[in-house]
């Protein structure tokens, strides 16, 4: 008889702890909106005087 009450108390404790699913999280709470920054055209403009700064090559690094 004691074995039966132990199972019942264990089941009751398990149900009290895990018996209920957590509340749903809304999609609006999962996403974050950020304002997009305006693209700077000067950032991607070609500058012949500084074009070597974006060039990555072993020969250029060695000065060949």
C-alpha positions in Angstrom: 0.0 0.0 0.0 2.8 2.4 0.8 4.3 1.7 -2.7 1.0 2.9 -4.2 1.0 6.2 -2.2 4.7 6.8 -3.1 3.9 6.4 -6.8 0.9 8.8 -6.4 2.9 11.4 -4.5 5.7 11.2 -7.1 3.1 11.5 -9.9 1.5 14.5 -8.2 4.9 16.2 -7.7 5.8 15.6 -11.3 2.5 17.0 -12.5 2.9 20.0 -10.3 6.3 20.7 -11.7 5.9 19.7 -15.4 2.1 19.3 -15.9 1.6 22.7 -17.5 3.2 24.0 -20.6 4.7 27.5 -20.4 2.7 30.3 -21.9 3.1 30.9 -25.6 5.4 33.7 -26.7 3.9 36.0 -29.3 5.7 36.5 -32.6 5.9 40.2 -31.9 7.9 39.5 -28.7 10.4 37.3 -30.6 11.3 39.8 -33.3 13.0 43.2 -33.1 12.6 46.0 -35.6 15.4 48.3 -36.3 15.4 51.3 -38.5 17.6 50.8 -41.5 20.4 53.3 -42.0 20.6 55.2 -45.2 23.4 54.0 -47.4 26.3 56.3 -47.8 27.3 56.5 -51.5 30.7 57.7 -50.6 31.4 54.5 -48.7 31.4 52.4 -51.9 32.7 55.0 -54.3 35.8 54.3 -56.2 38.8 56.3 -55.1 41.9 55.7 -57.3 44.3 57.2 -54.7 43.1 54.8 -52.0 42.3 51.8 -54.1 45.3 49.9 -52.9 43.9 49.8 -49.3 41.3 47.3 -50.3 43.7 45.2 -52.4 44.9 42.1 -50.7 47.5 40.1 -52.5 50.7 38.4 -51.4 52.7 40.0 -54.2 51.5 43.5 -53.2 52.3 42.7 -49.5 55.8 41.7 -50.5 56.2 44.9 -52.7 56.7 42.9 -55.9 
